[in-house]
Amino acid sequence: MARQKPEVVALDETYDATISASTEITLNANTQYIEVAAIDKAILLKWGTADASTADFDAVIPANTVRGFWVPASTTAVNFIEQAATAILCCTEY
């Protein structure tokens, strides 16, 4: 059975309309799950402190969609980069 999103109040939220370079979010120490919305253009995600790039990423959030991710054990940060100009990132931590 697949794990479901925790039914708790969000720990932190990030809204960034200027993610042209790799943008790092330091996760709350209690974060177990994140929801990521890519508004207007796709966004690339990379776990950890290394910069995300179009050549080095772990997941793609397609334009105008929301995806949920369980945070890998011992992960303290996540990096995002836009696929193309005008992407907007919205990330909610649970």
Secondary structure, 3 states (H helix, E strand, C coil): CCCCCCCCCCCEEEEECCCCCCEEEECCCCCCEEEEEEECCCEEEEECCCCCECCECCEEECCCEEEEEECCCCCCEEEEEECCCCCEEEEEEC
